[in-house]
Amino acid sequence: MEENEDGQLEQEEGREGQQDALTRVTGMYKDWFLDYASYVILERAVPAIEDGFKPVQRRIMHSLKELDDGRYNKVANVVGHTMQYHPHGDASIADAMVQIGQKDLLIDTQGNWGNILTGDGAAASRYIEARLSKFALDVVFSPKITEWQLSYDGRKKEPVHLPVKFPLLLAQGAEGIAVGLSTKILPHNFNELIDASIKHLKGQKFKLFPDFPTAGIIDVTNYNDGMRGGRIRIRAKISQLDKNTLMISEIPYGTNTSSLIDSILKANDKGKIKIKKIEDNTAAEVEILIHLPSGISPDKTIDALYAFTACESSISPLGCIIEDNKPLFIGVQEMLQRSTDHTVELLKEELEIQLGELQDQWHYASLERIFIENRIYRDIEEQETWEGVIAAIDKGLKPHIGHLKREVTEEDIVRLTEIRIKRISKFDIDKAQQLIDSLEEKIAQTKKYLANLVDFAIDYFKELKKKYGQGRERKSEIRIFDEIEATKVVIRNTKLYVNREEGFVGTSLKKDEYVTDCSDIDDIIIFTKSGHMMVTKVDAKTFVEKNIIHVAVFKKKDKRTIYNMIYKDGRGGASYVKRFNVTGVTRDKMYDLTNGKAQSDVLYFTANPNGEAEVVTVNLRQSGSIKKLKWDLDFADVLIKGRNSKGNIVTKYPVKRIELKEKGLSTLKPRKIWFDDTIQRLNVDGRGELLGEFTSEDRLLIISQKGVVKTAIPDIIMRFDDDMIVLEKWKPEKPLSAIYWEGEKELFYVKRFLVENPDKEEVIITDHPKSYLEKIFTEYRPVAEVVFGKKRGQERKENMVVTLDEFIAVKGITAMGNQLTKEKVLEINALEPLPYEEPKKNKAEDIEVIDEEDVTPDKKSSESKAKEKEQGEDKDGQTKLF
């Protein structure tokens, strides 16, 4: 093959180099490809906006209507009937029908139609049955306003589009891959679609978000109206049954329990998570139990399931529909607007047809009454020809037809001649008039509907919701998701080793020094004796630099790990001290922590996870007339700056050695922690409600509506139950006060108690099934108001105000407490607590962490200047400690 001058392909055939034939394929390729692409787009993959159906779905629904007699039909029979309209195999039609049936909207199913939760397929077509649902009969069909076309072989008529009076496309969703384009319209909630249609008709704004039959939790922040570029995130609903068991009760759309369990087992095999076993108890509802080994954090495992398994997935919608035989990319709001407007047009057509039929009935009923009441039928007795009969009736009617709405036609007169003598003999004028009056009322009502078409459409949608909306409430819960850092939740599935002298780190150096457990997605930070630092990914074996002095798993944005370092600035140079943190670096880049001179050397180095500042002893070599060869250096006197800072001079003289004298305490401020109610997670970024400042010893107090009280060390990965009612910083010396209903005695009780065992969950109400927690108070001196119920024939008793710390003393957490009252209580309200002054505590002086970028040579903090003044400066402008 070769190209000619026009870029077309030529095929050479023949003998002895002669060209015998020339076949141009460009034209054929263009025509055939476009025909094929158009066919796939219009006839197979993409639904029409008019009714929301693809051709195969439309033909299935038409076949079901033709077969409909109120009883179930074998699916195999329906498939065979559909093949009269759809020129494809029975398997594709059966699959499409099963998909419609599983959406539980248009088809009333019987038999095993598969399970979208477990992924089980439907039984064979010959074993399962179907009929149209009442909703489909009401909404999808209206033969009088349907446009028809010939089927592919010309033997039958099929609908061009079905007159669907509902946003069916958005309710069911659609997915298809065509040539050059695809569509992915997500399913939406039935009742929300109706509400949105009503809002559109009223001229109000509305928003639509997906709702999936598999339920789950969804984040629709980036839904983008269902258009290209949008994305929604879906998570399984995972709850903690106990400290060693998790339960998945809802799964993401597009997955099933089998694929979900496979992804969990795969993550376990790879070491991303650690589980003991999985039980799948799914039947009508999803129930997957995940049993954890002892010592594994349930909160961390939930995050890891979202990070490493199919428990979280994302879907990118793509709104593409067919309109006027062309693909069109639009959002779900516009789809609903077009569908609603189309519904209004269909309702208008139906009303106009109904009005015409009523007017025809009124016209004929009026003619019949005139014909019989005025005995016009006698005028034809002497007529011998058909034309004479018609003329006689026409002449007899003329004096009485002035009130009719239209002219009398020959067809009307022929119809009068067909009235039986029995009907004439039993004709009741009063009943005939009643019929005419009722028809006039219906005509007036129909005209009123047509004049107020939007109101009629609104009432139509309201009736649909009332009739079919029950049990179709939203299944998927809308939330904003927190971002999960994989490195924080992955199980430490491997071990890290180091060969300090040769400068190698990795997971395969099992003969060398063990450092720590790590995961295969962690980063590690390495410091060397020459004052260099590098962050690299965990690997089997990596060369960094000889003489490694420190290796650890690197935590990004970690401001609390402080590195204390003393280094010599080049050969024969001065020694400097510095404290710094490392929050972010470029991976695999070597950073110099010294002043950059050759032969610089680290004399002392420690990594302190909580900013500890130790005291060291500096020993100098005997040189010249130095009088002081030994002194102590306290790192607490050194400000924490960025890693690029030069540091403060320790001495200009040679250092013999530096020894640790005394371990230090943390010099960092307590960490502020906030609770973000939107995502139900803790954070240190200032989002949500400030819970307080926490040291490593401080705990959170957590109380649930079930009466469960516990404390916990705050951790960013913690998860909280939906029924949590108290979350605050725990003060061990502060009593808690509770009012609860005791189910057995059927009275309210009051108790005050301290949390005696911080590591144990305790229930503060009795275990009777009717017991419940009414109020919980965490103030020192809480006050409650008791409102009594009114007794018959008596005035309501005056409200009782109870100061709880005076009502009952502090007792054990398991104590039952005292009765609040024996009277019938209507409600209990919390009032303003009484004032109480907490005993003051002496706080240790805080050492401020200074980010390098916030400090410039011209603008130093007042604290920094004060320290420089105390320490003095040498003639080179460097701060001297000694």
N, C-alpha and C positions, 0 to 999 in steps of 0.2 A: 504494500500500500504506500502511496505517496500523495503529497498535497499538490493541488493545482494552484494557479495564480489566485483564484478566488478563495483559497483556504479550504476547499472541499477535497474530500478524499477520493482517490481514484484507485481502481483495482486493475492490475495488468494481467491479462491472460494472453495466451497465444504461443506460437512457436517461433523460434529463431528471432526472438526479440521484437516481433511485430505485435502491435496493440490491436486485439480483436474486439474488445468490449469495454465500455465505460459505464460504471454504476455509481451514481451519486446517492449517498446515504444521508446527506445533511437534511434534505427536505423530509424524507421519511422519518428520520429521528425526531425532527421538530414536531411534525404532525402527530406521530404515534405517541411520543412522550407527553405532549400536551393533552392528548385525548385520555391517556392513562391517568395522568395526574389529576385532571378534572374529574374523571370518574371516581377515583379514590377519595378525593376531597368532598365531592357533592353527594356521592351515593353510598359511602361506606363509613368514613371516619368522623365527620364533623356534624353535629346536630343543627337543625334549623331553629331559628329564633321564634318562628311562628308557633310551633307546638312543642319544641324541646326534644323532638325525636330524631334519631338517625333513621334512614329508610327501613332497615330490618326491624327496628322497634315499632315503627309506624305500621308496618305490614302485620306484625304479630298482634298488635292491638286491634287492627281491622278484622283479622281472622277470628280473634276471640269474640268480637262483637257479632260477626256473622254466625258463629256457632252458639251464641248465648241463648240458653233457654232456662237459665236459673240454676242448672245443675253443673257439676264438675265435669270437665272433659279431660281425657288423657292428653298429656303433653305431647305424646307422639302423634296423636290425631291433629292437634293444633299445629304442630310443626309441618305435618304433611299438607294441611290446608294452606299454611303460609307459603309453601313452595309454589303455589299457583301464582303468587305475586313476587316472590323473591327468588331470583335465578341463581341460588347457591345451594350448597350442601345442607343436609339436615342437622349436622353437628353444630355448625355455626349458628343456625337459627335456635337450636335448643340451648346453647350457651347464652345467647343474648336473652332468651326468655327467662332462664334461671337468674340472670343478673337483675332483670326487672322484678322478678318475684322476691328476691332477697331484700329488695329495698322496701317491701311491705307497704306499698302505697297503691299501686294500680291493679295488682293481681292477688286474688284470694287463693292461697295455696293449700294443698293437701298432700301429705306424704313427706318423704325426706328430701327437702330442697337444699340440703347442705347447711353449713354453719360458718358464718363470716368470722366468728370468734376463734374457732379452732382450725379453720382452713379446710375442713372436710367438704368434699364435693357432693353434689346432688346425686340421687339415685338415677338410674336409666330412665329415659323419657317414657317408657312403657309402664313404669311403676308409679309415677307421680301424676297428680291431677291439678287442674287450674280452672278458674273462672274469673270474670271481671269483678273487681271490688265495687261496692256501692259508690265509693268516691269516683271511680273511673266512669261508671255509668252516668253519674251526675255532671261530670266536668269535661270529659274528653270527647263525647259524641254528641252530634246534632246534625243528622243527615240533611235537613232542609237548607243549612247554610254551608254545607261541605262542597268544596270544589273537587270534581272527579276527573280522572284520567284513565286511559287504557293501560292495562298491565303489559308486561314486556312482550307477551305473545298475542295481545289484542283480543283475548277471549273474555277477560273480566275487566271490571272497573275498580280502581283503587283510589283512595283520597290523595290529592296532591299534598295537603296538610290536614291534620285533624284539628277541629275547632276547639282547642284546649282553652278553657276559661280559668286559668290558674298559672302562676310562674313555675311550671313543672320542671323546666330545665334546671333552675336553681335548687329546687327541692331534692331532685334525684342526683344532680351532678352529672358530669360526662367526661369521658377521657377517650382520646383517639390520636393515632399517629397517621398522618397522611403523607403525601409526597410534597416535601418542601415546607410543611407546617404541621403543627400538632395543636391539640386543645386539651386543657385540664381545668374543668370547672368543678369546684368542690361543692359537696352537698350543703344545704343550709336548712335551718329549722323551719318546719311547716308553719307554726304560729307566727314566728317572726317575719316570715315572708308576707303573710296576710296583713299583719300590722303595718309593714312597710308599704304594701300596696295601698292601704287605707290612707296612710300619711301622704303618699304621693298624690292621691286623688284630692286630698285636702290642701295640697300645695305646701306641705310641711317637709322639712329635711329628715332624712333617715340614714342609718348605717346598717350594713349587713356583714355578718361574720359567719364563717362555716360552723356547722354542727355535724358531728360524725356519729354514725350508728354504733361504732365501737367505743364511744364516749372518750375518755382520756382528758388531759389538761392541755389547753392550747394557748399559745402566745401569738396574738394577732397584731402585734405592734407594727410589723412590716407587711401586712396583708396587701396593701397597695390596691385595694378595691378589686382584687382578683385578677389584676392585669400582669403582663410580662414584667419581670423584675421584682415582683413581690415574693414574699416567703413567709410561711408560718411554721412555728415549731410546735411539735406535739410530744407530750410525755405520757407515759403510763402512770396510773395512779398507784403509788406504792405507799403502804402504811406499815407501821411497826407493831406487830402483835405482842412481842415480848423482846427481851434483850438479845435473843438468839434467833428470832424468826421475823422475816418480812413477808408481806402479802401483796401481790399485784392483783388489783380488782378491776382495772380498766386498762386497755391496751391502745397504742397509737393506731390511727387509721392507716391502712396499707400493710399492717402486719397481722399475724395471727399467733395464737399461743405456741404453736409448733416452732415457727421461725423465731419467735421471741426467746423461747427456751434454748434453742440452738445457739443464738447469739450470746446468751449468758454462759452457756457451757464453753463456748469458744473463748470468751474473755477469761474464764476461769483457767482453761488450759494454757493460755498465754501468760497467766500470772498477773493479769490486770486487776482481777478481783479474787477473793478467796471465799468459796462457799463449801458447805458440807454436802448438801443434797437439795434437789428440787422435786416438789410434788405438784402435779397438775391435776387439780380437782374440778376443772372447768366443765360445766354442763350448760344450763341456761344462762348462768352468769360466769364471768371469768374469776377463777380463784387459783392462783399459782403461789405456792408457799416456797420460800427460799430459806433454808436452814443454814445458819452461820456457825462457824467454829467459835468456841469460847475465846474471848479476848479480842474479837473483831468488832469494830465500831459499826452499829447499824446505820448511823447518820452518814458516816463516810462511805459505807457500802451503797447506800441509796444514791449518793452523788456519783459514785463510780459506775453504777448501773446506767445512769443517764449519760455519763461520759464515754463509756466503752461498749455499750450494747445497744440493741434496737429499742430499748426503753425510751429513748428520745430519738426522734427523726424530724426531718424538715421536708416540707412540700413546697414546691414552687408552682403556683397556679398560673394558668395562661388562658385568658378569656378569648376564645375564638369561636365564632358561630357562622352559620350560613344565612345570608339575607339576599333575596333576589338572585339566587344562584351564584353568589360571590362570598368568599370568606371575609369576615369582618372582625377586627380585634377591638373589643369593648370591655368595660368593667362591669361588675355585677350590679352596680346601681343603675347603670343605663340598661342592662338586660331586664331588670325588674320594671323600670319605667316603660320600656317598649312592650313587655309582656302585659303589664297592667293596661296600657293604652289599647293594646290589641284585644284584651278581654272586654273593654268598654265597647269597642267596635262590634265584637261578636254579640254582646248583649243587645246592642242597638239593632243589629240585623235580626236577631230572634224576636225582639219586640215588634219590629216592623212586619215581619211575617205573621206573628200572632195577631197584630192589629188587622192586617188584611184578611186573615181567616175569620176573625170575629165579625168584621164588616160584611164579609160574604155570607156568614151565618145569619146575621141580622137582616140582610137584604133578602135572602131566600125565605126566612121565617115571616117577614113582612109580606112578601109576595104570596106565600102559602095562605096566610090569614085572609088577605084580600080575595084570593081565588075561591076559598071555601065560604067565607062569611058572605060574600056577595053572589054566591052560587053561579060563578062564571062558568063552571064546568057544564052547566045546562046549555050554554050557547053552542056547544060543539055537537049536540045530539043530532042535529039535522045536517051537519057537514059531511060531505061524501069524500072529500079529498084531504090529504095531509096538509096541503097548503091552506086549505080552507079552515081546518082546525086551528092552525097557528095564527091565522089572521083573525079568527073569531075571538080567541083568547086575548090576543094583543089589543083588539078593539075593546073588549070588556074590561081590561085592566086600566086603560088610559085615564078614565075619570078618577082613579083612586091612587095613582102613583106619584102625586106631586111632592110628597114628603120623602121619597126615596133618595138615597145619596148618589145613585148612579142610574144610568139608563137601563131599561130592561132589554136583555138580549134574547135572541132566538134560543140560545142554550138554556136560559132561564125558563122560557115557555115550554121547551121540550121536557125539562125536569118536572114542571107542573103536571104535564100529561101522564107522568109516571106514578103519580100519587094513587094509591089503591082506594077502592070504594070503601073498604073497611075503615080506613083512616079518616075518610071524609065523614062517614056515619058516626064515628066516635069523637069527632073534633070538638075540643072544649075551648071556647073563645077566651075564657079567663086564664087557662093554663098557657095558651098561646101568647097572651099578652104578658104574662109573668116571664115567659122565656125571652120575649123581646126586651122587656125591662131589664132582666139580668144581663143580657148581652150588651145593652146600652151602658150598664154600670161597668162591665168589664172593658168596653171600648174606652170609656172615660178614664178608667184606671190606667189602661195601657198608654193612652195619650199623655197622662200625667207622668208616668214613668219615663216616656220618651222626652218630655219637656224637662225633666229633672234627672237626666241620665247619670250624672256623677253620683248623686245621692242614691240612686237605684243600685249602682255598682258597689258603693260602700256597703249598703245593706246586704247585697249579695255576698260580699267577702265576709261580713260579720256572721252571716248565716252559715257559711262554709266552716268558719272557725268553731262556731257553736256546735255544729253537727259532727265534725270530724277532728277537731283540735284536741279533744280530751285524750290524754295519754301520749301526746306528742310534744311534751315539754323538752326544753334544751337538755341534751345529754353531756356535751363537752363543756367543761368548766373553763372560762376565760380567765387567765392570769398573766402577769408579767413574770417572765422567768429570770432567775439569777444566772450569771455566767459562772460556769464550773471550770476551774483550772484543773486540767487532767493531772498535772504533776502533784497537786495537793491531795488527790483522792486515790491515786494508783497505789496498789499494794506493793510493798518493797519486795520484789520477787527475785532479786539477785544480790550478790555481795561485791563490794568494791575493795580492791587491794592497791597497794602502792609499793614501789621500789624506790625509796627516797634517794639513795645514792646515785642510781643510774637515771632517775628522772622519768620513770614510767608509772602510769596509773591505768587501771582497767579491771574488768571482771574475770579475766582469764589468768591473772597472776596469783594463782592459789598457793604458790610456794612462798610468796612474799607476805608483807605485813597487811593484816585485815584492817580496814578503816571503818566501814559502816554498811548496813543494808541499804540498798537503793533499788530503783526501778530502771527499766531500760529506756525510759523517756526522760529521766532526770538530767539536769545539768550539774556539773561539779566545778568547784572553784579550787584553784591550786595556787599556793604561794611558795616562792623559792628563796634560797639563802641570798641570792644576789639582789633581792628586792623586786622581783618580777611577779606578776599575777596574771592568771588566765582563767577564763571560764570556757569549758568545753562539754560536749555531750558525752554521756556514758558510752563507752565502747569496750571491746574486748581488751585492747592494749593501745595506749596512746602515749607518745613521747612528748613531754612538756619541756623540761630543762633539768639538768642535774641538780642534786641537793635540794630536794623538796622538803619544806619545813611544815606545811599544813595542807590538808585535803579535806573537803567536806561537800555535802550536797548543797548546791546553790539555791537560795530562795530569792526569787525576783521581788523587788520593791521592799526588801527587808531592811527597815531602818533601825531595828532593835539589836541586831547583831553588830557589835562594835569590835573592831580590831585594834589592839594596842601594840605599838611597834617602836623599837629603838634601832636606828641604823647608822652606819658610818658612811659619810659622804665622800666616797672615792678613797684612793690610797693616801693615807696620812691626813685625811680630812677630819672635820669636826663630826661629833655624833649628835643626832637629832631624835626627838621623841614626837610621835604623832598618834592621834586617835581618829579613826574614820570608819565609815560604813560603806558598803558596796550595794547599791540599789539596782543598777542596770548597766550592762556592758554589751559590747559586741562580741558574739561568740567566736572563739578561736583567735582572738586578738591578744597579743602580749602587751600588758601594761606595765610601765615602770613606776614603782611607788617611791623610789628614791629621787635624788636631784638629777639623775641621769649621768653621773660621772662614772668612768670605768673603775672597776674593782670596788664598787660600793658593796657593803656587806650588812646583812641584818644581824644585829647583836641580840635582840630579844623580840619575841612575837607571841601573842596570845589572841585567840578568838573567843569573844564573850557574848553568849546568846542573849543576855539581858543587860548588856552595857556595864558589866562589872568592871571596877577600877581597882587593881591590886597595888600593893606597895612593893617596890623592888629595891635591892641594894646594888649600887654601882661601885665597882672596884676598879681603880686606875692602876696602870703600870707605873713603877718608879721612874721618873723622868725629870732631870734637872732639880729645881728647888721647890717641887710641889709639896705643900704642907698637908693638904687634906686628900688622902688616897681613897677614902671610903665614905659614902653618905647614902641616905634613903631618898627615893623618888616616888611620889604618890601620883598615880595616873589620874586620880580624881581632880588634880590641879590643872589637868590639860583639857582644853576645850575639844569637843568632837567636831571635826571639820570634814571636808571632802577628801577623797583619796589622793587628789593632786596637790594638796597642801604640802609645803616643805616641812613644816613642823617647827618646834622650838629647840634651841640648842641645849644639849645636856652638858657637854664639855668639849673643849678644843683639844684635850689631851687624849693619848691612847687609852682605850678601855681594856682592862684585863679580862673581866667577866661581869655579868649581871645576874644576880640571884633573886629568886622570889622570896620576899620576907613575909608578906601577909596577904592572904586572899581578900579580895574586895567585895563590896556590896554594889547592887545596881545603882547607877547614877542617872538613870533615865526617869522621866516623869511617868506616873502611872498611865496606862493606855486608856484613852477614851473609846467607849464602845457604844454604837448606836444600833437600834432595831428598826429595820425597814419593814413596815407592816404590809407594803404592797407585795413584796416577794417573800415575806415571813422569814427573813434571815438577818443575822448580825452582820455588822460591817464596821470598819474603822475609817470610813471615808466621809462621815458626816451626813449620811442619808437616813432620814427618819427621826425617831425619838432617841434622845441621849439617855442612856441607862446609867451612866456614871463613869468614874475613873477606876480602873481595875489594875491591881498588882497581881503577881503570880499566885498569891494566896486567896484573892477575892473570888466570890462565887455569885452565880445568878440564882434567884428564887423563882421557881416556876410552879404555878398552881393551875390545875385544869378544872373544868366545870364538873367533872366526875368526883372531885374532892381529893385528887391525887396531888400531894405536895412533894417536891424534890428540889435539890440544889445541884448546880453543875458548874464546873469551871468553864468560863465562856470560851467558845471556839467558833471561828468563822464558819465552819462546815456544819454547825448544829442545825437540826431541823426541829420544828415546833408543831404540835398538834393543833388542829383547827379549833378545838374547844378550850384552848388556853385562855385564862381570864386574868392572870397576874404574871408579869415578867418585870423584875426589877433587881437591883443590886441587893444581895442578901446581907443583912446585919444580924449576926448570930445572937446579939443580946436583945434584939427587939421582938417582943411577943407578937404572935398572930392571933386574930380574933375571928371566930366563925359562927354563923347562925345557920343551922341546918334542920331539915325536917326528918324526924325519926319515924321511919315507916311502920314499925311495929306498934309503938305507943301513940302514933298519930299526933305528935306534938312537936313544937319547935324547941330546939335546944341551943344553948350558948356554950362555947368553950374557948379558952385562951391557952395558948401553948407555945413552946419554943421548938424549933427543929433541932432534935437532939442528935440525930445521926445523918450528917450531910450526904453520905454516900448511899443512902437507902431511900427508895420511894415509899411513901406511907400514905394510906387513905385515912382522911380525917372524919369521914362519916361512917355510920354503921353499915353492915353488909346487907341489910334488908333491901329487897328489890325496889321498894317504894321510897327509900331514903334518898334525899337529894340535897345539894348544897344551895342554900338561899343567898347568903351574902358572905363575903370574906373581906376582912379589914386588915391592912398592913400598917396603919398608923399606930402611934404609941397609945393615944387615948381616943379611940373611936366612939362615935355616938350614933345610935340607931333610933328611928321612929317607928313604932308599931301602930298600924291603923287597924282597928277592930271591925269585924263584920257586924252588921245590924241584925239584932234578934227581932222576931216577929212581935209586934205590939209594944216594942220598947224603943227608946231613943238610942242612937248609936253611942257607944261608950267613948269617952274622950281619949284621944291618942296618948300613947305612953312613950315617953322619951327615956332611953336607957343608955347610961354611960357604962360601956362594957367593962372597963378596967375596975370599976367600983362594983359591978354586978357579980363578977366572978374572978377568983384569983387564978394565976397561971398554974396550970396542972400539966400532967404528961400528955403527949400527943395522942395517945390511945384512949385517954379518958373520955367518958361519954359527955360530961358537962352538966349544966344545970338547965332545968326547964325555963323557958322564956316566959310563958304564960299558959294558962289552961283555957283561956278564952279563944273564941273563933277569930282567926287573924285574916284580914282582907289583904294587906300588903305590908312589907317592911321596907323602909327607905333609909338610905345612908345620909346622915346630916354632917355638917362641918365638924371635924374632930376638935377636941379641946387642945389648947396650946400646951406644948411640952418642949423643954429646952434640953437638947442632947448634950451629954458631957463632952467637953472639948478635948481633942487629942493633939499632942505636939507632933507636927509634921517635920520630917527631915527636909533639909534644904534641897531643892530640885536643881539638877544640873541640866542646862538647856542643850538640846541637840541643834547644832547650827549646820544647815546645808551650805555647801561650798558656794553655790551660785547666789546665795542671799547675802554673802559677805564680800565686800570689795575693799581694796586697800584704803580708800578714802572714807568709807562709811563702816566703821567697826562698831560693834555693840558696846554699850556703856560697861557691860560686865567684862568684855574682852579688854577694854582700855584699862579698867581698874586692875585686872590681873597683870597686864603688861607693866603698869606703874609699880605694882608690888614686886614683880620679878626683875625689873630693870632691863635696859637694853645695852647691847655691846656697841662698839663704835661702827660695826658693819650694819647696824639696824636690826639685827636678829635678837629676839628675846632670849635672855639667859636665865636658866633656872638656878644655876649654882656658880 
